[in-house]
């Protein structure tokens, strides 16, 4: 518990450090819309999957949660934001066949002028495998593990070295408009605490001969370390753009594997990565974007050199419209904003 509290405090510290920003930027490269109301219609899907890698020639086990694709709306003005989303049935075919997943998935991605911060607090229970024949369930489409739990707590913070010309917010938040191509190097660090646990072994018993992680029913990991990366936005005729970003971390990884007979520890260096991509159209009033964010936390246990992986991500399609607020709106909303710390 002490370790978890330390990680939570570290994540809060990173968020606080990222909140301070230099407001200056080069207006030739991007335009801000801080004084406008942002409205968004979006389609989104979050995920936190567990990967158990196998020896060469054998397919890795990929446990997926049965999460919903949601349709939602969002409105924001300065630091105030409200939204509502729902997972309609027509967006989620075959949902009942993949079992039930209970989850609390908190992901926040804070993009300021000179910093980018990611914070995760994810608690999932209930997974499935899309491996009917391999899992020995040829009469079913999915192999269900309602007992399987995955937790991930932590985050990362990166310094954006060219925030004066490059904007993450233009693509991911739609409250800025990148008009000219630009890129930036990133320097920072990350820290994570994760666990995965089942009522029985993570590898199905009839697959023990294929996977060296046989018999292991719980894995705990702590990872921390520095990282670096690069982000770039290519703009075509001001309105069309594509942004790609990758950060790579060299983490110290502390892993504990547990079985019914005992436990084993391993310390190693783990390369982790966070990938971001967004493309679309941006202008004075409208923005249409398709974005994807993927975080990969990898770990090696004593059982083998074959990794465990917790893959977390968020896929979103967004249609955004900007409005200039009237005097009456500003008069009512400004007192509320003054109370927000």
Phi, psi and omega in degrees: 000324180299320180294320179297317180297320178298318179296319178297317178297322178296319179295319178295321178297319180296319179296320179294318180297325182283344184288334178281133182213155174275119187284345184287145175203164181273110185291345174291335184264320176207152183249141179256157180230047184296335183262012181247156175275132177255127173241141185223140167246127188221157172237124189219153174214126175256157179206151171219102186254156176247125179247132173241105186285150186242166175300162182303135180093352180243136182289134178293151175276125180239101177276125181245145173276152178270069181271161184264145165278126187247147173249130186210173176232153181211142175227141181214150175213115185055239183268001182260130181216136176226150181201166180209132179221156181211143180268088182292149184300321183292343177272352187227066178295149180062022183298317184293333182287343184263016178078189184244134176243127171259132185209150164235112187237101177254112174234126174230135182235110188258116181248107174252183185300317187240003183221151169228126184234133175242131178232133182234138169216098190232131182226111184238143172219126180106110183225169176215160174246133174268056186223058186308306183290318182293323182278004178077024180233060186297339180274359182231157178279332188224148173257117189262140174230078181294344182273346188285130180240140175227131177230141177216126180228136177149202181175184180216158175219134182228140175272126178270115189278347179228046179295347178291332182241338183251136181235120169288324187294334180300320182271317189269335180245345178062017178259012171219168183226108178281115185261337180229148180298140179196160178217174181203141169281156179229141176228136181183208183201166178218162177207134184218148169234128182220151175220150169222138188209141175229160175291339175227184183301145180296326176269125176306141189302325182284000176249011184302328182288347186255338187237126181291347179276018183303140176084347182279126182245356178207138177227131175237144181217148169230129181224140178203147178170170182279163179205168179211160180193188181212144177228143182212139174243124174260125182246132178243116179053041174070323190264325182264139184210160170216132181240134174230142183213138177217133173235137181240132180244142172253089188268147163280124186245123177248115187237137175236120176257139182234140174231179178294337182269340182162203184219163178214143182247155174210137174244131183207178173261127184241120174277120177245162183214148170235125182244141176225140176211139177208142179217156178161207183236138179220145181203190180301319187247328189239152172212137175231122185223151169238119186233154179213130176234131184223126177244130182242116176249115186248152181206144176248133177260177179292336186295329182189175174273000180276130194278156160265148177220133171252113184253120183239139181198176183209119177249134186211139170246128188228135168245119185239143178228136180254141178231145173272119183289149177276173182297323181296319179297313181298322181296326181277325187273330183300319177299328178290317180296327179295335180274346180279124183291000000 
